[in-house]
Amino acid sequence: MQKYARAAGIDKVMSPHRIRHSSITEALNLTNGDVRKVQKLSRHSNLNTLMIYDDNRQNLQGEVTEMLDDLF
């Protein structure tokens, strides 16, 4: 897998989970965050699991942290 990643110009260590995570995140981007559509693709039975991907995609925690940093 690493050989193909390097050939594609990807320097990160690749794994099936990382590829799955990236695919789900990109599907969320392309569907404007439609978690119901992407749930079918990802086969996550629990929507809350998929919401973790969406929260990371939107960087919600980072946005709030930035807002708090701006206060000081």
URBELLIN-V213323 format. One line per field, one symbol per residue. ss: DSSP state (H for helix, E for strand, C for the rest). burial: I if it has 16 or more other C-alpha atoms within 10 Angstrom, else O. A space follows every 10 residues. Layout:
# URBELLIN-V213323
ss=???
burial=???
This chain:
# URBELLIN-V213323
ss=CHHHHHHCCC CCCCCHHHHH HHHHHHHHHH CCCCHHHHHH HHCCCCHHHH HHHHHHHHCH HHHHHHHHHH HC
burial=OOOOOOOOOO OOOOOOOOOO OOOIIIIIOO OOIOIOOIIO OOOOOOOOOI OOIIOOIOOO OOOOOOOOOO OO
